[in-house]
């Protein structure tokens, strides 16, 4: 993707500074983007990447600094202003209305939309754009019926339909399979060939190398380096991000599992919509001192499996046992008391209470213990000391523990959940996409923590769409497709190609002996 770029940038942000209460999010940051170029924006969680881009799309206003678009000074007060300038953003959390169609979502909010939209013309235009960019999406499909990868295609179509030629993609591959990531790269190349430009926020070093022409690294709100992508390696980028060497492999004790800790036996969960079951005759065992990874494309039953185990989803058939004790359809509190910790897939809706403080969220699993409470009375001094300990241990970037957790960056919200659940683990740790949205340094720490739990004799169920992560951390990998377990493999006896085939529904349903 080497390309000569013009000397006049399509976007120039100069000396941008932005404060929030107790936080300097951006400190005198400048950025340039040229037509036909992809600029990768890297940085640790809370480094200021999303804040900087949110000012470019009009969600925030800078405290100081200027923004020039196509050489002209731009006053961007709202997302409508940025759209008028041809700027649009795909956010890490998709901005789609689940019970509306693809076509309705794509035109939602357009200023020049007539009172009675001509849906046939809209659908025809969407179909034409879908074919042009290789974005296969049915305009009549309802959003909540689409996979995560398909929903992202809708987000890209929204940008193209609205005429955006400056695209901002915030962690666009965080929920995609390797194949879908390659498709996204091809789509970006097609757009670049038409003169569009993109700013690409990601934590994946290989994708920076593959997708971008230039890379800019932020640390603690400041730019620490800007360079041509062809001149750096993934290790160079990781060192720039965190200011130290990062391990790309993990030391592990020999695999020495104990007895069965968690057993899922022929579990079926019916689909309330009447189509194929959410879980279809699923059986799985996890031993003490073992990490079992679950691979699969999003929407194939991985999340439902973890919710059935944790009491959030009712099983219609089969049994779930912890230490030989039947926990089928137990309440979430009963499951917690049985020693199960759960890092959920949806951190915002299920992982934290946004209007409560960081300290209160960290102590959620401690309120019933003598360490934090005496009857109905909370020991505030002990609770604050406990929260400070976890904030330090997991490097949660927050002004203080009294800050509402909703004001943290997505990565630091994830760290808050990780800290609470790992600390409270009493034998079983269920981790669903635990490193999603985390920078390379935090991802390293998460993986080491999972292995540490395994080495303590706990049973760990790790759901991840990152085959590299599963192969690095897990002892065994089960692959799910359409609610079924396609196979269970010892990590040392499988490879990416075999796992990828099973993720696509190919291959025999074979389990390791």
C-alpha positions as CSV (number, residue, x, y, z in Angstrom):
1,X,0.0,0.0,0.0
2,X,2.8,2.4,-0.8
3,X,1.5,5.5,-2.5
4,X,2.8,9.0,-3.2
5,X,0.6,11.5,-1.4
6,X,0.0,15.2,-2.2
7,X,1.6,17.9,-0.1
8,X,-1.7,19.4,1.0
9,X,-3.4,17.3,3.7
10,X,-7.2,16.7,3.5
11,X,-7.3,16.9,7.3
12,X,-4.9,19.0,9.5
13,X,-5.4,19.1,13.3
14,X,-3.0,21.5,14.9
15,X,-2.1,21.9,18.6
16,X,-5.3,20.2,19.9
17,X,-5.8,20.2,23.7
18,X,-8.8,18.8,25.5
19,X,-9.4,18.6,29.3
20,X,-12.0,16.6,31.2
21,X,-12.5,16.8,35.0
22,X,-9.2,15.6,36.4
23,X,-7.9,14.4,33.0
24,X,-5.8,16.0,30.3
25,X,-7.1,13.8,27.4
26,X,-5.1,15.5,24.5
27,X,-2.1,17.6,25.1
28,X,-1.0,19.8,22.1
29,X,-1.6,17.0,19.5
30,X,-1.2,17.7,15.8
31,X,-2.3,15.3,13.0
32,X,-2.3,15.2,9.2
33,X,-4.2,13.0,6.8
34,X,-3.7,13.0,3.0
35,X,-6.1,11.9,0.2
36,X,-5.9,8.2,-0.6
37,X,-4.0,7.5,2.7
38,X,-4.7,5.4,5.7
39,X,-3.3,6.8,9.0
40,X,-3.2,4.3,11.9
41,X,-3.7,5.9,15.3
42,X,-2.2,3.9,18.1
43,X,-2.0,4.2,21.8
44,X,-2.7,2.7,25.2
45,X,-6.2,2.7,26.6
46,X,-6.9,6.2,27.7
47,X,-4.1,7.7,25.5
48,X,-6.6,10.1,23.9
49,X,-7.2,8.5,20.5
50,X,-11.0,8.3,20.5
51,X,-11.2,11.8,22.2
52,X,-9.1,13.3,19.3
53,X,-11.3,11.6,16.7
54,X,-14.5,12.6,18.6
55,X,-13.4,16.3,18.1
56,X,-13.0,15.7,14.4
57,X,-16.6,14.4,14.1
58,X,-18.1,17.1,16.3
59,X,-18.9,15.1,19.5
60,X,-16.5,17.2,21.5
61,X,-15.0,20.7,21.1
62,X,-11.3,21.3,21.6
63,X,-10.2,23.6,24.4
64,X,-7.6,25.0,22.1
65,X,-6.1,24.3,18.6
66,X,-7.5,24.4,15.1
67,X,-8.9,21.9,12.5
68,X,-8.5,22.5,8.8
69,X,-10.4,20.4,6.2
70,X,-9.1,20.6,2.6
71,X,-7.0,23.6,3.5
72,X,-9.9,25.6,5.0
73,X,-10.4,26.4,8.7
74,X,-13.4,24.3,9.9
75,X,-15.7,25.0,12.8
76,X,-17.1,21.6,13.7
77,X,-19.9,22.0,16.4
78,X,-21.8,18.8,15.8
79,X,-21.8,15.5,13.8
80,X,-24.0,17.2,11.2
81,X,-21.2,19.7,10.6
82,X,-18.7,16.9,10.2
83,X,-21.0,15.0,7.8
84,X,-21.4,18.2,5.7
85,X,-17.6,18.2,5.4
86,X,-17.5,14.6,4.3
87,X,-16.3,13.2,7.6
88,X,-17.9,10.2,9.3
89,X,-17.0,7.7,11.9
90,X,-17.6,4.0,12.7
91,X,-17.5,3.9,16.5
92,X,-16.3,0.9,18.5
93,X,-19.8,0.4,19.7
94,X,-22.0,0.3,16.6
95,X,-24.6,3.1,16.3
96,X,-27.5,1.0,14.9
97,X,-31.1,0.6,15.9
98,X,-31.7,-3.1,16.4
99,X,-35.4,-3.4,15.5
100,X,-35.1,-1.3,12.3
101,X,-34.0,-2.5,8.8
102,X,-30.6,-2.0,7.2
103,X,-32.1,0.7,4.8
104,X,-33.8,2.5,7.7
105,X,-30.6,2.6,9.7
106,X,-28.6,3.9,6.7
107,X,-30.8,6.9,6.1
108,X,-31.7,7.6,9.8
109,X,-30.9,11.2,10.7
110,X,-30.3,12.5,7.2
111,X,-31.4,16.2,7.0
112,X,-32.6,16.2,3.5
113,X,-34.8,13.0,3.9
114,X,-38.4,13.7,2.8
115,X,-41.3,13.1,5.2
116,X,-42.2,9.9,3.3
117,X,-38.9,8.4,2.1
118,X,-38.8,6.7,-1.2
119,X,-37.6,3.3,0.2
120,X,-37.4,1.6,-3.2
121,X,-34.9,4.2,-4.4
122,X,-33.0,4.0,-1.2
123,X,-32.8,0.2,-1.3
124,X,-31.7,0.3,-5.0
125,X,-28.9,2.7,-4.1
126,X,-27.8,0.5,-1.1
127,X,-27.8,-2.5,-3.4
128,X,-25.6,-0.7,-5.9
129,X,-23.1,0.4,-3.3
130,X,-23.1,-3.1,-1.8
131,X,-22.0,-4.6,-5.1
132,X,-19.6,-1.8,-5.8
133,X,-17.6,-2.3,-2.6
134,X,-18.2,-6.0,-2.0
135,X,-20.5,-5.3,1.1
136,X,-23.1,-8.0,0.8
137,X,-26.0,-6.8,2.9
138,X,-29.8,-7.2,2.4
139,X,-31.4,-3.7,2.7
140,X,-34.6,-5.3,4.1
141,X,-32.8,-7.3,6.8
142,X,-33.4,-6.3,10.5
143,X,-30.3,-5.3,12.3
144,X,-30.7,-7.6,15.3
145,X,-30.8,-10.6,12.9
146,X,-27.4,-9.8,11.5
147,X,-24.0,-11.0,12.7
148,X,-21.5,-8.5,14.1
149,X,-19.6,-8.6,10.8
150,X,-22.7,-7.9,8.8
151,X,-23.6,-5.0,11.1
152,X,-20.2,-3.5,10.5
153,X,-20.8,-3.7,6.8
154,X,-24.0,-1.6,7.4
155,X,-21.9,1.0,9.3
156,X,-19.5,1.2,6.3
157,X,-22.5,1.5,3.9
158,X,-23.8,4.4,6.1
159,X,-20.6,6.3,5.6
160,X,-20.5,5.7,1.9
161,X,-24.2,6.4,1.3
162,X,-23.8,9.7,3.1
163,X,-21.0,10.7,0.8
164,X,-18.1,10.6,3.4
165,X,-14.6,10.6,1.9
166,X,-12.8,11.0,5.2
167,X,-13.5,7.8,7.2
168,X,-12.7,7.2,10.8
169,X,-12.7,3.6,12.0
170,X,-12.5,3.0,15.8
171,X,-11.3,-0.6,16.4
172,X,-13.0,-1.8,13.3
173,X,-11.7,-5.4,13.5
174,X,-12.2,-6.0,17.2
175,X,-15.3,-8.2,16.6
176,X,-14.3,-9.6,13.2
177,X,-12.9,-13.0,12.2
178,X,-9.6,-13.1,10.3
179,X,-11.5,-13.6,7.1
180,X,-13.8,-10.6,7.7
181,X,-10.7,-8.5,8.6
182,X,-9.2,-9.4,5.2
183,X,-12.5,-8.4,3.6
184,X,-12.4,-5.1,5.4
185,X,-8.9,-4.5,4.1
186,X,-10.1,-5.1,0.5
187,X,-13.0,-2.7,1.0
188,X,-10.6,0.0,2.3
189,X,-8.3,-0.5,-0.7
190,X,-11.3,0.0,-3.1
191,X,-12.3,3.2,-1.3
192,X,-8.7,4.5,-1.3
193,X,-8.5,3.9,-5.1
194,X,-11.4,6.4,-5.4
195,X,-9.6,9.1,-3.4
196,X,-11.1,8.5,0.0
197,X,-8.9,8.6,3.2
198,X,-9.2,6.8,6.5
199,X,-8.0,7.1,10.1
200,X,-7.8,3.6,11.6
201,X,-7.7,3.2,15.4
202,X,-6.5,-0.3,16.3
203,X,-4.5,-2.3,18.9
204,X,-3.5,-5.0,16.5
205,X,0.1,-4.5,15.3
206,X,-0.2,-6.8,12.3
207,X,-3.2,-4.8,11.0
208,X,-1.3,-1.6,11.3
209,X,1.4,-3.0,9.1
210,X,-1.2,-4.5,6.7
211,X,-3.7,-1.6,6.5
212,X,-1.9,1.7,6.9
213,X,0.6,4.0,5.1
214,X,1.5,6.0,8.2
215,X,1.2,5.5,11.9
216,X,0.9,8.0,14.7
217,X,1.4,6.9,18.3
218,X,-0.1,8.6,21.3
219,X,0.9,8.1,24.9
220,X,-0.8,9.9,27.9
221,X,-2.4,12.4,25.5
222,X,0.7,13.4,23.6
223,X,2.1,12.3,20.3
224,X,5.3,10.3,20.8
225,X,6.0,9.4,17.2
226,X,4.7,9.6,13.6
227,X,6.4,7.5,11.0
228,X,5.9,5.6,7.7
229,X,4.5,2.2,8.5
230,X,7.0,0.5,6.1
231,X,9.8,1.7,8.4
232,X,8.6,-0.1,11.6
233,X,7.9,-3.6,13.0
234,X,5.1,-4.7,15.3
235,X,7.7,-4.8,18.2
236,X,8.7,-1.2,17.4
237,X,5.1,-0.1,17.6
238,X,4.4,-1.9,20.8
239,X,7.4,-0.3,22.5
240,X,6.3,3.1,21.3
241,X,2.8,2.6,22.7
242,X,3.8,1.4,26.2
243,X,7.3,2.8,26.6
244,X,8.8,-0.6,27.3
245,X,9.5,-4.0,25.8
246,X,6.4,-6.1,25.4
247,X,6.4,-9.9,25.4
248,X,4.9,-11.6,22.3
249,X,5.1,-15.0,24.0
250,X,4.2,-16.2,27.5
251,X,6.0,-18.5,29.9
252,X,3.8,-21.3,31.1
253,X,4.1,-24.1,33.6
254,X,3.5,-27.6,32.2
255,X,-0.1,-28.5,31.7
256,X,-1.1,-30.7,34.6
257,X,-4.9,-30.7,35.0
258,X,-6.8,-32.0,38.0
259,X,-10.3,-33.3,38.4
260,X,-13.4,-32.0,36.6
261,X,-14.4,-28.5,37.9
262,X,-17.1,-27.5,35.4
263,X,-19.2,-29.9,33.3
264,X,-21.7,-29.0,30.7
265,X,-23.7,-32.1,29.6
266,X,-25.9,-32.2,26.5
267,X,-27.2,-28.7,27.1
268,X,-29.8,-27.2,24.7
269,X,-31.2,-23.7,24.8
270,X,-34.2,-23.1,22.5
271,X,-34.5,-20.0,20.4
272,X,-37.5,-17.9,21.4
273,X,-37.9,-16.9,17.8
274,X,-38.4,-20.6,16.8
275,X,-35.4,-21.0,14.5
276,X,-32.4,-23.2,15.3
277,X,-31.5,-23.6,19.0
278,X,-29.1,-21.1,20.5
279,X,-27.3,-24.0,22.0
280,X,-27.7,-27.5,20.4
281,X,-26.7,-30.5,22.6
282,X,-23.5,-28.9,23.9
283,X,-21.2,-30.9,26.1
284,X,-17.9,-29.7,27.6
285,X,-15.6,-30.4,30.5
286,X,-13.1,-28.1,32.1
287,X,-10.6,-29.5,34.7
288,X,-8.9,-27.7,37.6
289,X,-5.7,-26.1,36.3
290,X,-7.0,-26.0,32.7
291,X,-7.8,-23.2,30.2
292,X,-10.4,-24.3,27.6
293,X,-10.7,-21.8,24.8
294,X,-13.9,-21.3,22.7
295,X,-13.4,-20.2,19.1
296,X,-16.1,-19.2,16.6
297,X,-17.5,-16.4,14.6
298,X,-19.6,-14.1,16.7
299,X,-23.2,-15.2,17.0
300,X,-22.6,-19.0,17.0
301,X,-23.5,-19.7,20.6
302,X,-20.4,-18.7,22.5
303,X,-22.0,-16.0,24.6
304,X,-25.2,-18.1,25.2
305,X,-23.0,-20.9,26.5
306,X,-21.4,-18.6,29.1
307,X,-24.8,-17.1,30.0
308,X,-26.3,-20.6,30.5
309,X,-23.4,-21.5,32.9
310,X,-23.7,-18.2,34.8
311,X,-27.5,-18.4,35.3
312,X,-28.3,-15.7,32.9
313,X,-30.0,-18.0,30.3
314,X,-32.3,-20.9,31.0
315,X,-31.4,-24.3,29.7
316,X,-34.2,-26.4,28.1
317,X,-32.3,-29.7,28.2
318,X,-29.2,-31.0,29.8
319,X,-27.3,-30.3,33.0
320,X,-24.5,-28.0,34.3
321,X,-22.4,-29.1,37.3
322,X,-19.7,-27.3,39.3
323,X,-17.6,-29.6,41.5
324,X,-20.2,-32.4,40.8
325,X,-23.0,-30.2,42.2
326,X,-26.0,-29.7,39.9
327,X,-26.2,-25.9,39.0
328,X,-28.6,-26.2,36.1
329,X,-30.7,-23.1,35.9
330,X,-29.3,-21.8,39.2
331,X,-29.7,-18.1,39.8
332,X,-26.7,-15.8,39.1
333,X,-26.2,-15.2,42.8
334,X,-26.1,-19.0,43.4
335,X,-23.5,-19.3,40.6
336,X,-21.4,-16.5,42.1
337,X,-21.5,-18.2,45.5
338,X,-20.3,-21.4,43.9
339,X,-17.1,-19.6,43.0
340,X,-17.8,-18.5,39.4
341,X,-16.5,-15.2,38.1
342,X,-17.8,-13.8,34.8
343,X,-16.2,-11.3,32.5
344,X,-19.2,-10.6,30.1
345,X,-19.1,-9.8,26.4
346,X,-21.1,-6.6,26.8
347,X,-19.1,-4.6,29.3
348,X,-21.4,-1.6,29.3
349,X,-24.7,-3.3,29.7
350,X,-23.6,-6.2,32.0
351,X,-20.2,-5.5,33.3
352,X,-20.5,-2.3,35.2
353,X,-23.0,0.2,36.6
354,X,-22.0,3.4,34.7
355,X,-23.4,5.9,37.3
356,X,-21.6,4.2,40.2
357,X,-18.0,5.0,41.0
358,X,-14.9,3.0,40.0
359,X,-14.4,2.0,43.6
360,X,-18.1,0.8,44.0
361,X,-17.9,-1.2,40.8
362,X,-14.6,-2.8,42.0
363,X,-16.2,-3.8,45.3
364,X,-19.5,-5.3,43.9
365,X,-18.5,-8.8,44.7
366,X,-17.3,-7.8,48.2
367,X,-20.4,-6.2,49.6
368,X,-21.5,-9.5,51.3
369,X,-18.1,-10.3,52.8
370,X,-16.9,-9.5,56.3
371,X,-13.9,-7.8,54.7
372,X,-16.0,-4.9,53.4
373,X,-19.3,-5.0,55.4
374,X,-20.7,-5.6,58.8
375,X,-24.3,-6.5,58.3
376,X,-25.8,-3.6,56.3
377,X,-22.9,-1.3,57.2
378,X,-20.2,-0.8,54.6
379,X,-16.6,-0.4,56.0
380,X,-15.7,2.6,53.9
381,X,-12.1,2.7,54.9
382,X,-11.5,-1.0,54.0
383,X,-13.5,-0.6,50.7
384,X,-11.4,2.4,49.6
385,X,-8.2,0.5,50.4
386,X,-9.4,-2.5,48.5
387,X,-10.3,-0.3,45.4
388,X,-7.0,1.5,45.5
389,X,-5.2,-1.9,45.6
390,X,-7.0,-3.1,42.4
391,X,-6.6,0.2,40.6
392,X,-2.9,0.0,41.1
393,X,-2.6,-3.7,40.4
394,X,-4.5,-3.5,37.1
395,X,-3.2,0.0,36.1
396,X,-6.8,1.4,35.8
397,X,-6.4,5.0,34.5
398,X,-8.9,7.1,36.4
399,X,-8.7,10.5,38.1
400,X,-9.6,8.8,41.4
401,X,-11.8,5.9,42.6
402,X,-14.8,8.2,43.1
403,X,-15.0,8.9,39.3
404,X,-18.1,7.5,37.7
405,X,-17.0,4.4,35.7
406,X,-18.9,5.6,32.6
407,X,-16.4,8.4,32.2
408,X,-13.5,6.0,31.7
409,X,-12.2,4.9,28.3
410,X,-13.6,1.6,27.0
411,X,-10.3,-0.1,27.8
412,X,-10.2,1.1,31.4
413,X,-13.9,0.0,31.9
414,X,-12.7,-3.4,30.8
415,X,-9.8,-3.3,33.2
416,X,-12.2,-2.5,36.0
417,X,-14.3,-5.6,35.2
418,X,-11.2,-7.7,34.9
419,X,-9.9,-6.6,38.2
420,X,-13.1,-7.3,40.1
421,X,-13.7,-10.7,38.5
422,X,-10.2,-12.0,38.7
423,X,-9.9,-10.9,42.3
424,X,-13.1,-12.6,43.3
425,X,-12.5,-15.9,41.4
426,X,-13.4,-18.8,43.6
427,X,-12.6,-21.7,41.3
428,X,-14.1,-21.0,37.8
429,X,-13.3,-17.9,35.7
430,X,-15.4,-17.4,32.6
431,X,-13.8,-14.7,30.4
432,X,-15.6,-13.5,27.3
433,X,-13.4,-11.5,24.9
434,X,-11.4,-10.2,27.9
435,X,-8.8,-8.4,25.8
436,X,-11.2,-6.8,23.4
437,X,-10.4,-3.1,23.1
438,X,-7.3,-3.3,25.2
439,X,-3.9,-2.1,24.1
440,X,-0.9,-4.4,23.6
441,X,0.5,-3.9,27.2
442,X,-2.9,-4.5,28.9
443,X,-3.6,-7.5,26.6
444,X,-0.3,-9.0,27.8
445,X,-1.3,-8.5,31.4
446,X,-4.7,-10.1,30.8
447,X,-3.2,-13.2,29.3
448,X,-0.7,-13.5,32.1
449,X,-3.6,-13.2,34.6
450,X,-5.5,-16.0,32.9
451,X,-2.5,-18.3,33.0
452,X,-2.0,-17.3,36.6
453,X,-5.5,-18.4,37.4
454,X,-4.9,-21.7,35.7
455,X,-1.7,-22.2,37.6
456,X,-3.5,-21.6,40.9
457,X,-5.7,-24.6,40.0
458,X,-8.8,-22.7,38.8
459,X,-10.8,-23.7,35.7
460,X,-10.8,-21.1,33.0
461,X,-13.2,-20.8,30.1
462,X,-11.9,-18.3,27.6
463,X,-14.1,-17.1,24.7
464,X,-12.1,-15.3,22.0
465,X,-12.3,-14.5,18.3
466,X,-8.5,-14.2,18.3
467,X,-7.1,-17.5,17.3
468,X,-3.6,-16.3,18.1
469,X,-4.8,-15.5,21.7
470,X,-6.4,-18.9,22.1
471,X,-3.3,-20.7,20.8
472,X,-1.1,-18.7,23.1
473,X,-3.2,-19.0,26.3
474,X,-5.5,-22.1,26.1
475,X,-4.6,-25.7,26.7
476,X,-7.5,-27.0,24.6
477,X,-9.7,-25.2,22.0
478,X,-13.4,-26.0,21.3
479,X,-14.9,-24.5,18.1
480,X,-18.6,-23.5,18.0
481,X,-20.7,-23.2,14.9
482,X,-24.5,-22.6,14.9
483,X,-24.8,-23.5,18.5
484,X,-22.9,-26.7,18.3
485,X,-19.4,-27.8,19.4
486,X,-17.7,-28.7,16.1
487,X,-14.7,-30.2,17.9
488,X,-12.3,-30.1,20.8
489,X,-8.6,-30.0,20.1
490,X,-5.4,-30.0,22.2
491,X,-3.6,-26.7,21.3
492,X,-0.4,-28.5,20.4
493,X,-2.2,-30.8,18.0
494,X,-4.1,-28.3,15.8
495,X,-3.4,-25.2,13.6
496,X,-5.1,-22.0,12.5
497,X,-6.3,-23.6,9.2
498,X,-8.1,-26.5,10.9
499,X,-9.7,-24.2,13.5
500,X,-10.7,-21.7,10.8
501,X,-12.4,-24.4,8.8
502,X,-14.4,-25.5,11.8
503,X,-15.4,-21.9,12.5
504,X,-16.9,-21.8,9.0
505,X,-18.9,-25.0,9.7
506,X,-16.6,-27.3,7.7
507,X,-14.9,-30.4,9.0
508,X,-16.2,-33.4,11.0
509,X,-17.6,-33.1,14.5
510,X,-14.8,-34.8,16.3
511,X,-13.8,-34.4,20.0
512,X,-10.4,-35.0,21.5
513,X,-10.2,-38.3,23.5
